[in-house]
Amino acid sequence: MIRVGSLFSQLLRQIPRDVFRGLVQKYRSERYAKGFTSWTHLVAMLFSQLARADSLREICNGLACCEGKLVHVGIDKSPRRSTLAYANEHRPAEMFEALFWKVLDRFREQGLFGGKKHHFRFKNRLLSLDSTIISLCLSLFPWADYRRTKGGVKLHVLLNHDDYLPEFAVLTDAAKHDIGPARQIPLRAGSIVVVDRGYTDFALFGRWCSEGVFFVTRMKEGTTYTVEESLKLPTGRRILADQLIRLTGTTAETKCPDLLRRIVVWDAVEQRQIEVLTNHLKFGATTLAEIYRERWQIELFFKALKQNLKVKTFVGTTENALRIQIWTALLALMLLKWLHYLSTAGWSLSNLAALLRLNLFTYRDLHEWLAKPLETPPLLPLPEQLPLCLPVSGQLPA
């Protein structure tokens, strides 16, 4: 006898219902609801992400095909397209954003992602800051005006390298510069934040120095400086220069008067020199070069989000509907990364997402499926009728 629900229902159990009900009350998302609950709304949008349903019709019809199994995910029936469209337009996207952070905090507090993913031995928090543009059709999303014939929004993410999941995330207009959100992000003293050259802002660097926050970035071309001291280079490494410098630009010297460090690294793959700028004066040059190289993990995060979840096509054209879809995509990605951590099958995140899509309503124990995903699922037991021996008409029983 199968004693578990579908894989989808077991995933939804990771979302605490009491926390969800508290958010529903806080944001009053069911203030004008008539039978269509916020939980049904969440289930439908997560189904859209995990099943890669491309439209409202596919979401509703996909759930309708599983009517007998929906009770295991906490809903009675599939929503109607008009009802789901109205909910995406009017229910507060802030509730879905808050739910993502609540569930992520719960996972981190319980250690469900395991230990640190990066290989460095230092105890400082390692963070990467970057953004990605999500392109939109300007004729369908006129409020997301970006260029003459193109629309878009920008997702800014501060990635925690302990589990490669966001520490901070915000959606803005695509035309907004990266520096604006970077100035608003709260960082604790001792943290190491890695950014690319697009975040070069000497006033921001000076503020981080005064707050005890370490940064590692690439030096922008044309930056002027004076060399205070040349440090000893490690042998057998690709470090070409290691210098203590001070900025001498017109405003840079005033905005960031602190002693900085310039490290020149030889990139053997691209056959070029990379100039790394940092305010960390104690780590070895090789370690700091590897820290900048670790910034590539945020690019992999954006790649996983765009390849495995629905953030390229949208089931609503309003800003609220788009925000709901992006926050549910981040929630779905977090669940996928949790499954990928639990799995012992040795597959990639993309393969896991594809196979989960085909088995959302398969009745198997989640941990057993993660260990042996290609095994035949257990068959549902057939009802067995016991024989009933009755005497033949006209004869007495022996």
C-alpha positions as CSV (number, residue, x, y, z in Angstrom):
1,M,0.0,0.0,0.0
2,I,1.3,3.5,-1.0
3,R,1.4,5.7,2.1
4,V,2.7,8.9,0.5
5,G,1.2,11.6,-1.5
6,S,2.4,12.8,-4.9
7,L,5.9,14.4,-5.3
8,F,4.2,17.8,-5.7
9,S,2.3,17.4,-2.4
10,Q,5.5,16.4,-0.6
11,L,7.2,19.5,-1.9
12,L,4.4,21.7,-0.8
13,R,4.8,20.4,2.7
14,Q,8.0,22.3,3.0
15,I,5.9,25.5,3.0
16,P,4.6,26.0,6.6
17,R,0.9,26.5,6.4
18,D,0.8,28.5,9.6
19,V,3.4,30.9,8.2
20,F,1.4,31.2,5.0
21,R,-1.9,31.9,6.8
22,G,-0.1,34.6,8.8
23,L,1.1,36.3,5.6
24,V,-2.4,36.0,4.1
25,Q,-3.8,37.9,7.1
26,K,-1.0,40.4,7.1
27,Y,-1.4,41.4,3.4
28,R,-5.2,40.8,3.3
29,S,-4.9,38.8,0.1
30,E,-8.3,37.2,0.6
31,R,-10.1,40.4,1.4
32,Y,-12.4,40.1,-1.6
33,A,-12.0,36.5,-2.3
34,K,-15.0,34.4,-3.2
35,G,-13.9,30.8,-2.8
36,F,-10.6,31.1,-4.5
37,T,-8.1,30.9,-1.7
38,S,-4.5,32.2,-1.6
39,W,-3.2,28.7,-1.1
40,T,-4.9,27.6,-4.4
41,H,-3.3,30.6,-6.0
42,L,0.1,29.6,-4.8
43,V,-0.3,26.0,-5.8
44,A,-1.3,27.1,-9.3
45,M,1.6,29.4,-9.7
46,L,4.1,26.8,-8.4
47,F,2.6,24.2,-10.7
48,S,3.2,26.7,-13.6
49,Q,6.9,26.9,-12.6
50,L,7.6,23.2,-11.9
51,A,5.5,21.9,-14.8
52,R,6.6,24.6,-17.2
53,A,3.0,25.5,-18.1
54,D,3.2,28.4,-20.6
55,S,-0.2,29.9,-20.3
56,L,-3.2,30.3,-18.0
57,R,-5.0,27.6,-20.1
58,E,-2.1,25.1,-19.6
59,I,-2.1,25.8,-15.8
60,C,-5.8,25.3,-15.3
61,N,-6.1,22.4,-17.7
62,G,-3.0,20.7,-16.3
63,L,-4.5,20.9,-12.8
64,A,-7.9,19.8,-14.0
65,C,-6.4,16.6,-15.4
66,C,-5.3,15.7,-11.9
67,E,-8.6,16.4,-10.2
68,G,-8.5,13.2,-8.1
69,K,-5.1,14.0,-6.8
70,L,-5.5,17.7,-6.0
71,V,-6.8,17.0,-2.5
72,H,-3.3,15.9,-1.6
73,V,-2.0,19.4,-2.4
74,G,-4.7,21.1,-0.3
75,I,-7.1,22.3,-3.0
76,D,-10.5,20.9,-4.1
77,K,-10.6,21.7,-7.8
78,S,-8.6,23.5,-10.6
79,P,-9.1,27.3,-10.8
80,R,-10.7,28.9,-13.8
81,R,-8.6,31.0,-16.1
82,S,-10.4,34.2,-15.5
83,T,-10.2,33.7,-11.7
84,L,-6.4,33.0,-11.8
85,A,-5.8,36.0,-14.1
86,Y,-7.8,38.3,-11.8
87,A,-5.8,37.0,-8.8
88,N,-2.5,37.6,-10.5
89,E,-3.5,41.1,-11.3
90,H,-4.9,42.1,-7.9
91,R,-3.5,40.0,-5.1
92,P,-0.5,41.6,-3.5
93,A,2.8,40.3,-4.9
94,E,4.4,41.4,-1.6
95,M,2.9,38.3,0.0
96,F,4.7,36.0,-2.4
97,E,7.9,37.9,-1.8
98,A,7.6,37.6,2.0
99,L,6.8,33.9,1.6
100,F,10.0,33.3,-0.3
101,W,12.1,34.9,2.4
102,K,10.2,33.1,5.2
103,V,10.7,29.7,3.6
104,L,14.4,30.4,2.8
105,D,15.1,31.5,6.4
106,R,13.4,28.3,7.7
107,F,15.6,26.2,5.4
108,R,18.7,28.0,6.5
109,E,17.9,27.8,10.2
110,Q,17.3,24.0,9.9
111,G,20.5,23.5,7.8
112,L,18.5,21.9,5.0
113,F,21.1,23.0,2.4
114,G,24.1,21.5,4.3
115,G,27.3,23.3,5.0
116,K,29.2,25.9,3.0
117,K,29.4,25.3,-0.7
118,H,32.5,27.3,-1.4
119,H,36.0,25.9,-0.7
120,F,37.5,28.8,1.1
121,R,38.6,28.3,4.8
122,F,38.0,31.8,6.0
123,K,35.0,32.5,8.2
124,N,33.9,35.8,6.5
125,R,30.6,35.7,4.7
126,L,31.2,35.6,1.0
127,L,28.6,37.4,-1.2
128,S,28.3,38.3,-4.9
129,L,26.2,41.2,-6.2
130,D,25.0,41.4,-9.7
131,S,21.8,41.9,-11.8
132,T,20.2,40.4,-14.9
133,I,17.7,41.8,-17.3
134,I,14.4,39.9,-18.0
135,S,13.3,41.0,-21.4
136,L,9.7,41.8,-22.1
137,C,7.6,42.6,-25.2
138,L,7.0,46.3,-25.1
139,S,3.6,46.1,-26.9
140,L,2.3,43.7,-24.1
141,F,4.2,45.4,-21.2
142,P,4.1,49.2,-22.0
143,W,4.8,50.0,-18.3
144,A,8.2,48.3,-18.6
145,D,9.7,50.8,-21.1
146,Y,13.4,50.1,-21.5
147,R,14.4,51.0,-25.0
148,R,12.6,52.2,-28.2
149,T,11.3,48.8,-29.1
150,K,12.2,46.8,-26.0
151,G,10.8,46.4,-22.5
152,G,12.3,44.7,-19.5
153,V,12.8,44.5,-15.7
154,K,16.0,44.0,-13.8
155,L,16.5,41.5,-11.0
156,H,19.2,42.6,-8.6
157,V,20.5,39.7,-6.4
158,L,23.0,39.5,-3.6
159,L,24.1,35.9,-3.6
160,N,25.2,34.1,-0.4
161,H,28.0,31.6,-1.3
162,D,27.2,29.4,1.6
163,D,24.2,27.9,-0.3
164,Y,24.2,29.9,-3.6
165,L,20.8,31.4,-2.8
166,P,19.9,35.1,-2.5
167,E,20.6,37.1,0.6
168,F,18.9,40.1,-0.9
169,A,16.8,40.5,-4.1
170,V,14.9,43.4,-5.6
171,L,13.1,44.0,-8.9
172,T,13.5,47.4,-10.6
173,D,13.0,49.0,-14.1
174,A,15.6,47.7,-16.6
175,A,16.9,51.2,-17.1
176,K,17.8,51.6,-13.5
177,H,21.6,51.6,-12.8
178,D,23.0,48.8,-10.6
179,I,24.5,51.3,-8.2
180,G,21.2,52.5,-6.8
181,P,20.1,49.1,-5.3
182,A,23.8,48.4,-4.3
183,R,23.7,51.5,-2.0
184,Q,20.5,50.2,-0.3
185,I,21.8,46.7,0.5
186,P,22.7,46.3,4.2
187,L,26.0,44.5,4.7
188,R,27.5,43.3,8.0
189,A,31.0,44.2,9.0
190,G,33.5,41.5,7.9
191,S,31.5,40.5,4.9
192,I,33.3,40.1,1.6
193,V,31.2,41.2,-1.4
194,V,32.3,40.5,-5.0
195,V,31.2,42.8,-7.8
196,D,32.1,43.4,-11.4
197,R,33.3,46.7,-12.9
198,G,29.7,47.9,-13.4
199,Y,29.5,48.6,-9.7
200,T,32.5,50.9,-9.6
201,D,31.5,53.8,-7.4
202,F,34.3,55.3,-5.2
203,A,31.8,56.8,-2.8
204,L,30.3,53.4,-2.2
205,F,33.8,51.8,-1.9
206,G,34.7,54.5,0.7
207,R,31.5,53.8,2.7
208,W,32.2,50.0,2.7
209,C,35.7,50.7,3.9
210,S,34.4,52.8,6.8
211,E,31.8,50.2,7.7
212,G,34.3,47.3,7.7
213,V,33.0,45.6,4.6
214,F,35.5,44.1,2.2
215,F,35.0,44.3,-1.5
216,V,36.7,42.6,-4.4
217,T,36.2,43.9,-8.0
218,R,37.9,44.5,-11.3
219,M,39.7,47.8,-11.6
220,K,38.0,50.0,-14.2
221,E,40.1,51.2,-17.1
222,G,41.5,54.7,-16.7
223,T,41.6,54.5,-12.9
224,T,44.5,56.6,-11.7
225,Y,46.5,55.7,-8.6
226,T,49.9,55.9,-6.9
227,V,51.8,52.8,-5.7
228,E,52.6,52.9,-2.0
229,E,54.2,49.5,-1.8
230,S,54.9,46.4,-3.9
231,L,54.3,43.2,-2.1
232,K,56.2,39.9,-2.5
233,L,54.7,37.7,-5.2
234,P,53.8,34.0,-4.5
235,T,55.9,31.5,-6.5
236,G,54.4,29.2,-9.0
237,R,51.2,31.2,-9.3
238,R,49.7,33.4,-12.0
239,I,50.1,36.6,-10.0
240,L,51.9,39.3,-11.9
241,A,51.7,42.2,-9.5
242,D,50.6,42.8,-5.9
243,Q,50.6,46.4,-4.8
244,L,49.2,48.7,-2.1
245,I,47.8,51.8,-3.8
246,R,45.9,55.0,-3.2
247,L,43.5,56.5,-5.7
248,T,44.5,59.9,-7.2
249,G,41.5,60.8,-9.4
250,T,39.8,64.1,-9.2
251,T,37.0,62.9,-6.9
252,A,38.1,59.4,-6.2
253,E,40.8,60.5,-3.7
254,T,38.2,62.4,-1.7
255,K,35.5,59.7,-1.8
256,C,37.8,56.8,-1.1
257,P,41.0,57.9,0.6
258,D,41.7,54.4,2.1
259,L,44.6,52.3,1.3
260,L,43.6,49.8,-1.4
261,R,45.2,46.8,-3.0
262,R,45.8,46.1,-6.7
263,I,46.5,42.5,-7.9
264,V,47.2,41.6,-11.5
265,V,46.4,38.0,-12.4
266,W,47.1,36.2,-15.7
267,D,44.1,34.5,-17.2
268,A,45.5,31.5,-19.1
269,V,42.2,30.7,-20.7
270,E,41.5,34.1,-22.2
271,Q,45.2,35.0,-22.5
272,R,44.8,38.4,-20.8
273,Q,45.6,40.2,-17.6
274,I,42.9,40.9,-15.0
275,E,43.4,43.7,-12.5
276,V,41.6,43.0,-9.2
277,L,40.9,45.9,-6.8
278,T,40.2,45.3,-3.1
279,N,40.4,46.8,0.3
280,H,41.4,43.5,1.9
281,L,45.0,43.8,2.9
282,K,45.6,40.5,4.7
283,F,44.5,37.7,2.5
284,G,47.0,36.2,0.0
285,A,46.9,37.5,-3.5
286,T,46.0,34.0,-4.8
287,T,43.1,33.8,-2.4
288,L,41.7,37.2,-3.5
289,A,42.1,36.2,-7.2
290,E,40.1,33.0,-6.5
291,I,37.5,35.0,-4.6
292,Y,36.9,37.1,-7.7
293,R,36.7,34.0,-9.8
294,E,34.0,32.7,-7.4
295,R,31.8,35.5,-8.7
296,W,30.9,33.3,-11.6
297,Q,28.5,31.5,-9.3
298,I,26.0,34.3,-9.5
299,E,26.0,34.0,-13.3
300,L,25.3,30.3,-12.9
301,F,22.4,31.2,-10.6
302,F,20.8,33.5,-13.2
303,K,21.4,30.8,-15.8
304,A,19.6,28.2,-13.7
305,L,16.7,30.5,-13.1
306,K,16.2,31.3,-16.7
307,Q,16.8,27.8,-18.1
308,N,14.7,25.8,-15.7
309,L,11.9,28.1,-14.7
310,K,9.4,30.4,-16.3
311,V,10.8,33.9,-16.3
312,K,10.9,34.4,-20.1
313,T,7.2,34.1,-20.9
314,F,4.6,35.4,-18.5
315,V,1.0,34.5,-17.8
316,G,0.0,38.1,-17.0
317,T,0.9,41.4,-18.4
318,T,0.5,43.7,-15.4
319,E,3.4,44.5,-13.1
320,N,1.8,42.8,-10.2
321,A,1.3,39.5,-12.2
322,L,4.9,39.6,-13.4
323,R,6.2,40.1,-9.8
324,I,4.2,37.2,-8.6
325,Q,5.6,35.0,-11.3
326,I,9.2,35.9,-10.6
327,W,8.9,35.4,-6.8
328,T,7.3,32.0,-7.3
329,A,10.1,31.2,-9.7
330,L,12.6,32.0,-7.0
331,L,10.6,29.9,-4.5
332,A,10.6,27.0,-7.0
333,L,14.3,27.3,-7.7
334,M,15.0,27.2,-3.9
335,L,13.0,23.9,-3.7
336,L,14.8,22.5,-6.7
337,K,18.2,23.3,-5.1
338,W,17.1,21.6,-1.9
339,L,16.1,18.5,-3.9
340,H,19.4,18.6,-5.7
341,Y,21.3,18.7,-2.4
342,L,19.2,15.7,-1.1
343,S,19.6,13.7,-4.3
344,T,22.3,10.9,-4.4
345,A,21.7,10.1,-8.1
346,G,24.5,12.4,-9.3
347,W,22.4,14.3,-11.9
348,S,22.4,18.0,-12.8
349,L,19.9,20.5,-11.7
350,S,18.5,20.7,-15.2
351,N,17.9,17.0,-15.4
352,L,16.3,17.0,-12.0
353,A,13.9,19.8,-13.0
354,A,13.0,18.0,-16.2
355,L,12.3,14.7,-14.6
356,L,10.4,16.3,-11.7
357,R,8.2,18.0,-14.3
358,L,7.2,14.5,-15.6
359,N,6.6,13.1,-12.2
360,L,4.9,15.9,-10.3
361,F,1.8,13.7,-9.6
362,T,3.6,10.4,-9.2
363,Y,2.9,8.7,-5.9
364,R,6.4,7.9,-4.6
365,D,8.4,8.6,-1.5
366,L,10.3,11.8,-2.3
367,H,13.6,10.6,-0.8
368,E,13.4,7.2,-2.6
369,W,12.7,8.9,-5.9
370,L,15.7,11.3,-5.4
371,A,17.9,8.2,-4.8
372,K,16.6,6.1,-7.7
373,P,14.6,8.4,-10.0
374,L,14.5,6.1,-13.0
375,E,13.0,3.1,-11.2
376,T,9.4,2.0,-12.0
377,P,7.0,3.6,-9.5
378,P,5.1,1.2,-7.3
379,L,1.9,-0.1,-8.7
380,L,-1.4,0.8,-7.0
381,P,-2.8,-2.3,-5.3
382,L,-5.8,-3.8,-6.9
383,P,-8.8,-4.6,-4.6
384,E,-8.9,-8.3,-3.8
385,Q,-12.3,-10.0,-3.3
386,L,-12.2,-12.8,-0.8
387,P,-14.1,-16.0,-1.8
388,L,-17.4,-16.6,0.0
389,C,-18.4,-20.3,0.0
390,L,-22.2,-20.6,-0.1
391,P,-24.1,-24.0,-0.2
392,V,-25.6,-25.1,-3.5
393,S,-29.4,-24.7,-3.7
394,G,-31.1,-27.8,-2.3
395,Q,-28.1,-29.2,-0.5
396,L,-27.2,-29.0,3.1
397,P,-23.7,-27.9,4.0
398,A,-21.3,-30.7,4.9
